[in-house]
């Protein structure tokens, strides 16, 4: 599963391949846990890749599907 995003300040596109745990967080549709799962995904990607998503990137697609 690929997370496609664009850096807000530089407009540079970035693609990150999500690992299996990150994929499960990305697929969370439960309104009670959705935001926590997104925070966990962002923290994991930051630790693994150095990309601090929240506040720095606009998400374009997850696995080819429009994010919002």
C-alpha positions as CSV (number, residue, x, y, z in Angstrom):
1,X,0.0,0.0,0.0
2,X,1.5,3.3,-1.1
3,X,0.9,6.7,0.7
4,X,1.2,9.5,-1.8
5,X,1.6,13.0,-0.4
6,X,3.0,16.4,-1.2
7,X,5.2,18.5,1.0
8,X,3.3,21.7,1.8
9,X,6.2,24.2,1.8
10,X,8.1,22.8,-1.2
11,X,5.3,21.1,-3.2
12,X,7.6,18.1,-3.6
13,X,5.7,14.8,-4.1
14,X,6.7,11.9,-1.8
15,X,5.5,8.3,-1.9
16,X,5.9,6.0,1.1
17,X,5.3,2.3,1.1
18,X,3.4,1.4,4.3
19,X,4.3,-1.7,6.2
20,X,1.7,-4.2,7.3
21,X,0.9,-2.6,10.7
22,X,0.7,0.9,9.1
23,X,-1.6,-0.5,6.5
24,X,-4.0,-1.8,9.2
25,X,-4.0,1.7,10.8
26,X,-4.7,3.3,7.4
27,X,-7.7,1.0,6.9
28,X,-9.3,1.8,10.2
29,X,-12.9,3.0,9.7
30,X,-14.0,2.9,13.3
31,X,-15.0,6.4,14.3
32,X,-13.9,5.7,17.9
33,X,-10.3,4.7,16.9
34,X,-9.8,6.4,13.5
35,X,-7.9,9.4,14.8
36,X,-5.7,7.3,17.1
37,X,-4.9,5.0,14.3
38,X,-3.9,7.9,12.0
39,X,-1.7,9.3,14.8
40,X,0.0,5.9,15.2
41,X,0.5,5.7,11.4
42,X,2.1,9.1,11.2
43,X,4.4,8.4,14.2
44,X,5.5,5.1,12.7
45,X,6.2,6.6,9.2
46,X,8.2,9.4,10.9
47,X,10.3,7.0,12.9
48,X,10.9,4.7,9.9
49,X,11.4,7.3,7.1
50,X,11.9,10.7,8.7
51,X,8.8,12.2,7.0
52,X,6.8,14.1,9.7
53,X,3.4,13.9,8.0
54,X,1.2,16.0,10.3
55,X,1.4,19.7,9.5
56,X,4.0,19.2,6.8
57,X,2.4,17.1,4.1
58,X,-0.9,17.0,2.3
59,X,-2.1,13.5,1.6
60,X,-3.1,12.9,-1.9
61,X,-3.9,9.2,-2.2
62,X,-3.6,6.0,-0.2
63,X,-3.1,3.0,-2.5
64,X,-4.3,5.1,-5.5
65,X,-7.6,6.2,-3.8
66,X,-8.2,9.9,-3.0
67,X,-7.6,10.4,0.7
68,X,-10.5,12.7,1.6
